[in-house]
Amino acid sequence: MTETSIPRTEQPLDEEETATLEVDGDDTDTEDDDTDAPATGARSKKAVGEGDLFRQSEIAADYVEGLLDILDYDGDIDELVAAGRPMVEVVGERLQNLVGQRGATLEALQELTRLAVFRQTGTPSRLLLDVGGYRANRRKELAAVAKNAVEKVKEYGEPVRLEAMSAFERKCVHDVVNAMSGVASESEGVEPNRRIVVRPVD
């Protein structure tokens, strides 16, 4: 089995629903990310309307704005609904500390923001938080990683095991692999060492 590393990106760059051969517990890597709802209770089964989703993004934007004020960071905040989920995007300079190494700080901030939304609405949120375009840029990098893995699988006929990734990163890779013929992806391991294996299929 081949081991493939993911390029590490330090500058600001970085979702969930179609994933792979496996759907277990927290990581339906179909997620996006993530798509784990905050650890505050069972996921809501009722459909959430676009108005409710936008309300979630507004609550999240207010929460993020408060954090920026406390940290004395400047940034423009946009709230929107895209692909059926609330989103908040923060754009500005000197925001790298809010992203952290490979997006670790951003993931933590996203969970805190989701919890803030839950506390006001009582509904677990699939809110996606992005800072400085990190997620969009990371998605492009991971698409290249996924394509490279697929090429190796097709060339050598053996599974390729990728480096451990966050739920968001796994989702990005699954989406690319699942769109290609002759290969399939699945996740293995447990957080924080959960990773993707790309395998040949008939």
C-alpha positions in Angstrom: 0.0 0.0 0.0 1.3 3.4 -0.9 1.5 6.2 1.6 0.9 9.7 0.2 1.4 12.9 2.0 -0.7 16.0 1.8 0.9 19.3 1.0 1.0 21.4 4.1 -0.3 24.9 3.6 0.4 27.6 6.2 -1.2 30.6 4.6 -4.9 31.5 4.7 -6.6 29.5 2.1 -10.7 26.2 3.8 -17.8 20.3 3.3 -20.2 17.0 3.6 -22.6 15.1 2.0 -21.6 12.5 -0.4 -19.0 10.5 0.7 -17.9 7.1 0.4 -18.2 3.6 1.0 -18.6 4.1 4.6 -20.8 5.9 6.9 -19.9 5.4 10.5 -20.5 7.3 13.6 -19.3 10.8 13.4 -17.7 10.8 10.1 -19.9 10.3 7.2 -17.2 12.0 5.6 -19.8 12.8 3.6 -19.6 15.6 5.3 -17.8 18.0 4.8 -16.7 18.4 6.9 -17.6 17.8 9.0 -20.7 17.4 9.4 -20.7 16.5 12.7 -23.2 18.4 14.6 -22.0 20.1 17.8 -21.7 17.7 20.7 -24.8 19.1 22.3 -27.4 16.4 21.6 -29.1 14.4 18.9 -29.2 15.8 15.4 -32.4 17.5 14.4 -34.5 15.4 12.0 -36.8 18.2 10.9 -36.1 20.1 7.7 -34.6 23.5 8.2 -35.9 26.2 5.8 -33.6 28.7 4.1 -34.9 31.5 6.4 -33.8 29.5 9.4 -30.5 28.8 7.8 -29.9 32.5 7.1 -30.8 33.2 10.7 -28.1 30.7 11.8 -25.6 32.5 9.7 -26.6 35.8 11.2 -26.2 34.5 14.7 -22.8 33.0 13.8 -21.7 36.3 12.2 -22.5 38.2 15.3 -20.6 35.7 17.4 -17.6 35.8 15.1 -17.7 39.6 15.1 -17.6 39.5 18.9 -14.5 37.2 18.8 -12.7 39.5 16.4 -13.4 42.5 18.7 -12.0 40.7 21.7 -8.9 39.6 19.7 -8.6 43.1 18.2 -8.6 41.7 14.6 -10.1 43.5 11.7 -12.1 41.6 9.1 -15.2 41.9 6.9 -17.8 39.3 7.7 -20.3 37.9 5.2 -23.2 35.7 6.1 -24.9 33.6 3.5 -26.6 30.3 2.7 -24.9 28.0 0.2 -25.5 24.4 -0.8 -28.2 24.1 1.8 -26.1 25.2 4.8 -25.4 28.4 6.6 -22.0 30.0 6.0 -19.9 32.8 7.5 -16.8 34.1 5.7 -14.2 36.4 7.2 -12.0 38.4 4.9 -9.1 40.6 5.9 -5.4 40.8 6.7 -3.5 39.3 9.6 -6.0 36.5 10.0 -3.6 33.5 9.8 -3.8 33.0 13.6 -7.5 32.3 13.2 -6.7 29.5 10.7 -3.8 27.8 12.5 -1.7 25.0 11.2 -3.6 23.1 8.6 -6.8 24.8 9.7 -6.8 23.4 13.2 -7.7 26.7 14.8 -10.4 27.4 12.2 -12.0 24.0 12.9 -12.1 24.8 16.6 -13.6 28.2 16.0 -16.2 26.6 13.7 -17.3 24.3 16.5 -17.5 27.1 19.0 -19.6 29.1 16.5 -21.9 26.2 15.9 -22.4 25.8 19.6 -23.3 29.5 19.8 -25.9 29.0 17.2 -27.2 25.9 19.0 -27.6 27.8 22.2 -29.8 30.4 20.6 -31.8 28.2 18.3 -31.8 24.8 20.0 -31.0 23.2 16.6 -27.7 21.6 15.8 -26.1 23.6 12.9 -24.0 22.5 9.9 -22.6 26.0 9.7 -19.4 26.3 7.7 -16.9 29.0 8.8 -14.2 30.2 6.5 -11.4 32.7 7.2 -9.3 34.3 4.5 -10.4 31.9 1.8 -8.7 29.0 3.6 -11.2 26.4 2.8 -11.6 27.3 -0.9 -7.8 27.1 -1.4 -7.4 23.9 0.6 -10.1 22.3 -1.5 -8.0 22.9 -4.6 -4.9 21.4 -3.0 -6.8 18.4 -1.9 -8.3 17.9 -5.3 -4.8 17.6 -6.6 -3.9 15.1 -3.9 -6.9 13.0 -4.7 -6.2 13.0 -8.4 -2.6 12.0 -7.7 -3.7 9.1 -5.5 -6.2 7.9 -8.2 -3.4 8.0 -10.8 -1.2 5.8 -8.6 -4.0 3.4 -7.9 -4.7 3.0 -11.6 -1.1 2.7 -12.5 0.0 0.2 -9.8 -3.4 -1.5 -9.0 -2.7 -1.2 -5.3 -4.5 0.9 -2.6 -3.1 4.3 -1.7 -3.3 5.4 1.9 -3.4 9.1 2.5 -2.2 11.1 5.4 -4.5 11.7 8.3 -7.0 14.5 7.6 -9.8 16.5 9.2 -13.4 15.7 8.3 -13.5 18.7 6.0 -10.4 17.5 4.1 -11.6 13.9 3.9 -14.9 15.2 2.4 -13.0 17.1 -0.3 -11.0 14.0 -1.3 -14.0 11.7 -1.3 -15.9 14.0 -3.6 -13.0 14.0 -6.2 -12.4 10.2 -6.0 -16.1 9.3 -6.1 -16.4 11.3 -9.4 -13.9 9.0 -11.1 -14.3 5.5 -12.5 -12.3 2.5 -11.4 -11.6 3.7 -7.9 -13.3 4.1 -4.6 -12.4 5.7 -1.3 -13.1 4.9 2.3 -12.0 6.2 5.7 -10.2 4.2 8.3 -9.0 4.9 11.8 -10.3 7.2 14.5 -9.8 10.9 15.0 -7.4 12.6 15.0 -5.7 10.0 12.9 -8.6 9.1 10.6 -7.5 8.9 7.0 -8.6 7.9 3.5 -7.7 4.8 1.5 -8.2 4.9 -2.2 -8.7 1.5 -3.7 -9.2 0.0 -7.2 -12.6 -1.4 -8.0 -13.8 -3.5 -10.9 
